[in-house]
């Protein structure tokens, strides 16, 4: 006999059905980042990394993109899909890392280091991308840096990702002092403690983590890279050092394997702002449209397209 449904379960089911109806009416596609709540990932048409999701949306016939993520992700979707309406369910869902640099400060930094190419992490605003020579993701950052002329590169805004790249290139990276708080507050001690609790597990860490955390990891990769590694690895148990939301995807894709979060602090409040109700409301009211001013959009698109045109850039379009 199945357990009786609670009023909360009935309400959630009704919201999911409402989203389904609105999705068809609006000819919409729903994108969910790997760090979103599990129930939001479950109603998405595509789940993955921000740039990969934007590219996926471009391949669909959808007129509306509902991006369940944070503001810079919705901006990137708008930059790459100027003919579609992009909605961000929760307008306040921002990214503290992206906020650590803006266009005026980037221009000042460039003036201090004239002639150096600027590589900007995808986790940045449209205005910052527009001031950059080329964008990168955590999956292709090393390749992008290596593709540029000269011996010195300005790299921002994530210092930890920059340090990771610096250890894999002969070029001199001049780093912006930004960081992702969700990743940067995890210590090597916490990761080693998790390894002691789960001695059979492999440790997988995101390159936004501190260098000392990456040193004790068995594998370092983007979130989609983590998913691919977990699927292909013969290991049956993993300690994950990135935002908690990815556990939902990992467990769905690998039902016979076990996943443990390295720290209970690996939680991004902004990624958890989006709910089923906010997705339904965005579709119902067509609210929180994200549109990038055309002059900025064209310049930002150029930086993204340069990345995608570099070697395996499109294949490495992951955070």
VMD Tcl script that draws the C-alpha trace (Angstrom):
set ca {
  {0.00 0.00 0.00}
  {1.39 3.39 -0.96}
  {1.79 6.09 1.67}
  {-0.92 8.77 1.68}
  {-0.03 12.05 0.02}
  {0.27 15.12 2.20}
  {-1.24 18.53 1.32}
  {2.29 19.77 0.63}
  {2.86 16.95 -1.87}
  {-0.45 17.68 -3.59}
  {0.46 21.37 -3.81}
  {3.90 20.61 -5.29}
  {2.32 18.29 -7.85}
  {-0.17 21.00 -8.81}
  {2.66 23.51 -9.28}
  {4.60 21.06 -11.47}
  {1.49 20.50 -13.61}
  {1.01 24.25 -13.88}
  {4.60 24.67 -15.04}
  {4.04 21.97 -17.65}
  {0.99 23.74 -19.05}
  {2.69 27.13 -19.09}
  {5.80 25.70 -20.71}
  {3.73 24.53 -23.66}
  {1.70 27.73 -23.89}
  {4.78 29.96 -23.83}
  {6.87 27.67 -26.04}
  {9.44 27.79 -23.27}
  {12.52 25.79 -22.36}
  {13.52 25.48 -18.71}
  {17.22 25.37 -17.87}
  {18.50 24.43 -14.42}
  {22.05 24.77 -13.18}
  {23.63 21.80 -11.39}
  {23.48 23.72 -8.09}
  {19.70 24.26 -8.12}
  {17.27 22.55 -5.74}
  {16.54 18.95 -6.69}
  {12.88 19.60 -7.44}
  {13.85 22.44 -9.80}
  {16.35 20.23 -11.61}
  {13.65 17.59 -11.99}
  {11.27 19.87 -13.95}
  {14.00 21.28 -16.22}
  {14.37 20.38 -19.89}
  {18.15 20.60 -19.52}
  {20.41 20.50 -16.47}
  {24.08 21.40 -16.54}
  {26.62 24.23 -16.49}
  {25.61 27.79 -17.32}
  {27.29 28.18 -20.70}
  {26.42 24.69 -21.84}
  {22.79 25.40 -20.96}
  {22.81 28.65 -22.95}
  {24.18 26.82 -25.96}
  {21.57 24.09 -25.55}
  {18.83 26.70 -25.53}
  {20.14 28.12 -28.80}
  {19.55 24.74 -30.46}
  {15.89 24.59 -29.50}
  {12.89 26.20 -31.14}
  {11.84 27.74 -27.83}
  {10.80 31.38 -27.78}
  {11.24 31.72 -24.02}
  {14.17 30.62 -21.85}
  {13.56 30.25 -18.11}
  {17.01 30.14 -16.54}
  {17.01 28.62 -13.07}
  {20.33 29.91 -11.86}
  {21.85 33.30 -11.04}
  {21.95 36.61 -12.88}
  {25.17 36.25 -14.88}
  {23.88 32.95 -16.28}
  {20.67 34.52 -17.52}
  {22.74 37.35 -19.03}
  {24.91 34.84 -20.89}
  {21.78 33.15 -22.23}
  {20.50 36.52 -23.44}
  {23.87 37.38 -25.02}
  {23.91 34.14 -27.00}
  {20.15 34.09 -27.72}
  {19.21 37.71 -28.53}
  {16.06 36.65 -30.38}
  {14.61 34.82 -27.36}
  {13.00 36.10 -24.16}
  {15.14 35.14 -21.14}
  {13.50 35.02 -17.71}
  {15.25 34.76 -14.33}
  {12.70 33.39 -11.83}
  {14.20 35.28 -8.89}
  {15.65 38.67 -9.78}
  {17.65 38.82 -6.53}
  {19.60 35.64 -7.35}
  {23.03 37.14 -7.88}
  {26.62 35.90 -7.71}
  {29.00 37.44 -5.13}
  {32.00 36.32 -7.22}
  {30.71 38.13 -10.31}
  {30.07 41.22 -8.17}
  {33.73 41.37 -7.11}
  {34.67 43.05 -10.38}
  {32.86 45.59 -12.55}
  {33.60 47.30 -15.87}
  {35.19 50.50 -14.42}
  {37.55 48.54 -12.18}
  {38.45 46.21 -15.03}
  {39.26 49.19 -17.24}
  {41.52 50.60 -14.49}
  {43.25 47.23 -14.15}
  {43.81 47.01 -17.90}
  {45.31 50.53 -17.87}
  {47.85 49.40 -15.25}
  {48.90 46.50 -17.51}
  {48.59 47.79 -21.08}
  {48.82 45.30 -23.92}
  {48.04 42.23 -21.81}
  {45.10 40.15 -23.00}
  {42.21 39.80 -20.56}
  {40.74 36.37 -19.84}
  {37.50 36.56 -17.89}
  {35.77 33.66 -16.20}
  {32.21 33.04 -17.36}
  {31.12 33.89 -13.79}
  {31.03 37.63 -14.55}
  {28.61 40.31 -15.67}
  {27.84 41.17 -19.28}
  {29.62 44.53 -18.83}
  {32.80 42.81 -17.66}
  {32.66 40.29 -20.50}
  {32.34 43.23 -22.91}
  {35.65 44.65 -21.60}
  {37.42 41.29 -21.99}
  {39.34 39.74 -24.86}
  {38.04 36.24 -24.28}
  {35.98 34.32 -21.74}
  {36.74 30.94 -20.22}
  {35.14 28.24 -18.10}
  {36.84 26.14 -15.46}
  {36.95 23.29 -17.97}
  {38.80 25.19 -20.72}
  {40.65 27.96 -18.83}
  {44.10 26.41 -19.32}
  {43.53 25.95 -23.05}
  {42.22 29.51 -23.45}
  {45.23 31.01 -21.65}
  {47.62 28.90 -23.71}
  {45.99 30.07 -26.94}
  {46.80 33.74 -26.36}
  {49.87 35.59 -27.65}
  {52.47 36.98 -25.27}
  {53.83 35.81 -21.95}
  {51.48 37.66 -19.57}
  {47.71 37.45 -19.15}
  {45.23 39.28 -16.94}
  {42.93 36.67 -15.40}
  {39.85 37.27 -13.29}
  {37.77 37.45 -11.30}
  {38.36 34.11 -9.54}
  {41.83 33.99 -7.99}
  {41.66 30.31 -7.03}
  {40.81 29.25 -10.58}
  {43.65 31.50 -11.72}
  {46.08 29.79 -9.36}
  {44.95 26.41 -10.70}
  {45.61 27.59 -14.27}
  {48.93 29.17 -13.29}
  {50.19 25.77 -12.18}
  {49.46 24.36 -15.65}
  {50.92 26.99 -17.96}
  {54.27 28.68 -18.51}
  {52.54 32.04 -18.94}
  {52.55 34.61 -16.17}
  {49.04 35.18 -14.88}
  {48.23 38.49 -13.20}
  {45.25 37.66 -11.01}
  {42.23 39.59 -9.83}
  {41.59 38.97 -6.13}
  {38.05 37.59 -6.37}
  {36.72 34.32 -5.05}
  {33.61 32.17 -4.71}
  {32.72 32.18 -1.03}
  {30.94 28.83 -1.29}
  {34.14 27.15 -2.44}
  {36.77 29.33 -0.77}
  {35.67 28.71 2.81}
  {36.21 24.94 2.60}
  {39.53 23.93 4.18}
  {41.90 21.09 3.43}
  {41.32 19.93 7.00}
  {37.60 19.49 6.32}
  {38.32 17.51 3.16}
  {40.84 15.26 4.95}
  {38.31 14.70 7.74}
  {35.73 13.66 5.15}
  {38.28 11.28 3.63}
  {38.84 9.72 7.05}
  {35.08 9.25 7.47}
  {34.88 7.64 4.01}
  {38.26 5.95 3.41}
  {37.10 4.12 0.29}
  {35.95 7.33 -1.43}
  {37.68 9.36 -4.14}
  {37.73 13.12 -3.56}
  {36.50 15.31 -6.45}
  {36.98 19.08 -6.13}
  {36.07 22.15 -8.16}
  {38.99 24.42 -9.20}
  {37.33 27.39 -7.46}
  {38.50 25.76 -4.21}
  {41.65 26.83 -2.36}
  {44.93 25.40 -3.72}
  {45.50 23.38 -0.54}
  {42.09 21.73 -1.07}
  {42.94 20.82 -4.66}
  {46.23 19.31 -3.50}
  {44.43 16.70 -1.40}
  {41.82 15.88 -4.08}
  {42.00 12.83 -6.34}
  {40.35 14.64 -9.24}
  {39.75 18.32 -10.06}
  {37.10 19.34 -12.59}
  {34.08 21.44 -13.49}
  {30.64 20.31 -12.38}
  {29.88 18.53 -15.66}
  {33.37 17.06 -15.48}
  {32.51 15.70 -12.05}
  {29.40 14.06 -13.48}
  {31.39 12.45 -16.30}
  {34.13 11.29 -13.92}
  {31.66 9.74 -11.47}
  {29.94 7.84 -14.30}
  {33.16 6.47 -15.77}
  {35.10 5.74 -12.59}
  {35.08 2.19 -11.21}
  {35.00 3.70 -7.71}
  {31.74 3.25 -5.81}
  {32.09 6.14 -3.38}
  {33.03 9.82 -3.69}
  {33.57 12.89 -1.53}
  {32.35 15.96 -3.44}
  {33.87 19.41 -2.91}
  {31.47 21.76 -4.66}
  {27.99 23.18 -4.06}
  {25.53 20.71 -2.53}
  {23.03 20.86 -5.39}
  {25.16 18.65 -7.62}
  {24.57 15.67 -5.34}
  {21.02 15.40 -6.72}
  {22.31 14.95 -10.27}
  {25.13 12.62 -9.24}
  {22.83 10.33 -7.29}
  {20.25 10.21 -10.11}
  {22.89 9.34 -12.69}
  {24.71 6.80 -10.51}
  {22.15 4.90 -8.41}
  {24.67 2.26 -7.37}
  {27.23 4.73 -6.06}
  {27.50 6.82 -2.89}
  {28.27 10.54 -2.68}
  {29.23 12.58 0.37}
  {29.52 16.35 0.68}
  {32.91 17.40 2.04}
  {31.38 20.16 4.18}
  {27.87 21.14 5.19}
  {28.90 24.73 4.38}
  {29.00 23.97 0.65}
  {25.71 25.74 0.08}
  {25.10 28.77 -2.17}
  {22.10 30.77 -0.85}
  {21.56 32.44 -4.22}
  {21.34 29.12 -6.05}
  {18.67 28.01 -3.59}
  {16.45 31.08 -4.09}
  {14.69 29.54 -7.10}
  {11.66 27.41 -6.23}
  {8.97 25.65 -8.23}
  {6.61 28.48 -7.32}
  {8.99 31.13 -8.66}
  {9.41 29.23 -11.93}
  {5.64 28.98 -12.34}
  {5.23 32.67 -11.50}
  {7.90 33.71 -14.01}
  {6.12 31.78 -16.76}
  {2.64 32.94 -15.74}
  {3.53 36.63 -15.58}
  {6.48 36.63 -18.01}
  {8.37 38.52 -15.33}
  {12.03 39.28 -14.67}
  {13.13 39.42 -18.28}
  {16.90 39.73 -18.60}
  {18.01 41.82 -21.55}
  {21.52 43.08 -22.25}
  {21.95 46.47 -23.92}
  {22.88 45.81 -27.55}
  {26.24 47.58 -27.56}
  {27.35 45.61 -24.51}
  {25.78 42.40 -25.81}
  {27.70 42.51 -29.09}
  {31.05 43.05 -27.35}
  {30.33 40.40 -24.70}
  {29.25 37.94 -27.40}
  {32.57 38.51 -29.13}
  {34.46 37.41 -25.99}
  {32.27 34.32 -25.65}
  {32.54 33.45 -29.34}
  {36.34 33.74 -29.23}
  {36.31 31.18 -26.45}
  {34.02 28.87 -28.39}
  {36.24 29.19 -31.46}
  {39.42 28.20 -29.60}
  {40.41 24.58 -30.08}
  {38.10 22.50 -27.96}
  {36.37 25.60 -26.63}
  {32.83 24.50 -27.43}
  {33.45 21.00 -26.09}
  {34.87 22.55 -22.92}
  {31.95 24.90 -22.41}
  {31.54 24.03 -18.77}
  {32.12 25.84 -15.52}
}
mol new
graphics top color blue
foreach p $ca { graphics top sphere $p radius 0.5 }
foreach p [lrange $ca 0 end-1] q [lrange $ca 1 end] { graphics top cylinder $p $q radius 0.2 }
display resetview
